[in-house]
Amino acid sequence: MQSGATLSLAQSLSREHPFVDELLRQFRLHDTSGCYENWSNELLLNSLILSPIREKNRAINSQVDSSLSYLRVCAFYHTVAIEIEKKTGRLPETFINLSPQGSSSALICCGNLLVVYELLERVSSFGFDSLEKLINTGEQLIQYAVARVHQFF
């Protein structure tokens, strides 16, 4: 029942929130192999929502899920970068270092200024508790980065 509620929430939010719209666009853009082109927008968004059952399955299927893990991380941080560009007019560069073992990281720079640095401990478990949490986290990263850009430029 919860997944049905999540789907309807995903449908309503994707229609009204620009972060979700851009996130879906980035999912499609970074899916260069076309593995997920038949996935619905709701299914792509749900891949970023963690639940205890899904978390357990991701731990078991971490090698099979590696392309989707990469896609989730790239789509999220590139969406943050695009929103930073829209709000500041500065062209951000996104660097994502994913390691199957140990820590990974995501960096977003505007010129010589590092505006976002995130240490990602378990890439196979990258996700959020809810769609609202995903949007709030993205918005917080964007607000912090925009403040840094305005402070130094």
matplotlib code that plots the C-alpha trace (Angstrom):
import matplotlib.pyplot as plt

x = [0.0, 2.8, 4.3, 1.0, 0.9, 4.5, 3.6, 0.7, 2.9, 5.6, 3.1, 1.8, 5.2, 6.7, 4.1, 4.6, 8.2, 11.0, 13.7, 11.8, 11.3, 15.0, 15.9, 13.8, 15.4, 18.9, 17.9, 17.0, 20.1, 22.6, 21.1, 23.4, 23.0, 19.2, 18.7, 16.1, 14.4, 11.2, 11.0, 8.2, 9.0, 7.4, 9.7, 12.8, 11.8, 11.0, 14.5, 15.7, 13.3, 14.6, 12.6, 13.8, 12.9, 14.5, 17.6, 18.0, 17.6, 20.1, 22.7, 22.1, 22.1, 24.7, 26.7, 23.7, 22.4, 25.7, 24.5, 21.4, 23.4, 25.6, 22.6, 20.9, 24.0, 24.7, 21.1, 20.8, 24.1, 23.8, 20.3, 21.7, 24.4, 21.8, 19.7, 22.8, 23.5, 19.9, 20.1, 23.6, 24.4, 27.7, 28.6, 29.1, 31.2, 30.2, 32.8, 31.6, 34.0, 32.3, 34.2, 32.7, 34.7, 35.1, 34.0, 32.9, 32.4, 30.5, 31.9, 30.4, 32.6, 31.9, 35.1, 37.8, 35.2, 34.1, 30.4, 29.2, 31.2, 29.5, 31.1, 29.1, 29.7, 27.6, 26.7, 24.6, 22.4, 22.2, 18.6, 16.2, 13.5, 10.8, 10.3, 10.0, 13.4, 14.9, 13.6, 14.6, 18.1, 18.5, 17.1, 19.4, 22.5, 21.4, 20.8, 24.2, 26.0, 24.2, 25.1, 28.7, 28.7, 27.2, 29.7, 32.8, 31.7]
y = [0.0, 2.4, 2.0, 3.0, 6.1, 6.9, 6.6, 9.0, 11.4, 11.1, 11.8, 14.9, 16.3, 15.6, 17.9, 20.8, 20.8, 22.0, 19.9, 16.7, 17.7, 18.3, 15.1, 13.1, 14.9, 14.1, 10.4, 10.2, 12.1, 10.0, 6.7, 6.4, 2.6, 2.9, 0.3, 2.4, 4.1, 2.0, 2.9, 5.2, 8.5, 7.1, 4.0, 6.2, 8.4, 5.3, 4.0, 6.9, 6.2, 3.8, 1.4, -1.4, -4.1, -2.2, -1.5, -5.2, -6.1, -3.5, -4.9, -8.4, -7.2, -4.5, -5.7, -6.1, -2.7, -0.8, 0.9, 2.1, 3.2, 5.3, 6.7, 7.7, 9.5, 11.3, 12.3, 13.8, 15.8, 17.0, 18.2, 20.2, 21.6, 22.7, 24.4, 26.2, 27.4, 28.6, 30.6, 32.1, 32.2, 30.5, 27.3, 24.5, 21.4, 18.2, 15.5, 12.2, 9.6, 6.2, 3.4, -0.1, -0.4, 2.4, 6.0, 7.8, 11.5, 14.1, 17.6, 20.6, 23.6, 27.0, 28.2, 27.6, 27.6, 24.3, 24.8, 21.2, 18.4, 15.2, 12.1, 9.0, 6.1, 3.4, 4.2, 1.1, 2.5, 6.0, 7.3, 9.1, 8.2, 10.0, 12.2, 15.2, 14.4, 14.1, 17.5, 19.1, 17.7, 18.9, 22.4, 22.7, 21.8, 24.4, 27.1, 26.5, 26.5, 29.7, 31.5, 30.5, 31.7, 35.0, 35.3, 34.9, 36.2]
z = [0.0, 0.8, -2.7, -4.2, -2.0, -3.0, -6.7, -6.4, -4.4, -7.0, -9.8, -8.0, -7.1, -10.5, -12.0, -9.6, -8.5, -10.8, -8.9, -9.7, -13.3, -13.7, -11.9, -14.3, -17.2, -15.8, -15.3, -19.0, -20.1, -18.1, -19.2, -22.1, -22.5, -22.6, -19.9, -18.1, -21.1, -20.6, -16.9, -16.0, -14.2, -11.0, -11.1, -11.6, -8.7, -6.5, -7.2, -5.0, -2.2, 0.4, 2.4, 4.8, 2.3, -0.7, 1.4, 2.2, -1.5, -2.6, -0.2, -1.7, -5.3, -5.1, -8.1, -10.4, -9.3, -9.9, -13.1, -11.4, -8.4, -10.7, -12.5, -9.2, -7.9, -11.3, -11.8, -8.3, -8.3, -11.9, -11.0, -8.1, -10.4, -13.1, -10.4, -9.1, -12.7, -13.1, -9.8, -10.2, -13.9, -13.1, -15.0, -12.4, -13.0, -11.4, -10.5, -9.2, -8.0, -7.3, -5.7, -5.2, -2.0, 0.5, 0.2, -2.9, -3.4, -5.3, -6.0, -7.6, -8.5, -9.9, -11.3, -8.7, -5.9, -4.4, -3.6, -2.9, -1.4, -0.4, 0.9, -0.1, 2.1, 0.4, -3.2, -3.6, -0.8, -2.2, -1.7, 0.5, 3.0, 1.0, -2.0, 0.3, 1.9, -1.6, -2.6, 0.7, 0.6, -3.0, -2.1, 0.9, -1.2, -3.8, -1.2, 0.4, -3.0, -4.2, -1.0, -1.4, -5.1, -4.0, -1.2, -3.4, -6.8]

ax = plt.figure().add_subplot(projection="3d")
ax.plot(x, y, z, "-o")
ax.set_aspect("equal")
plt.show()
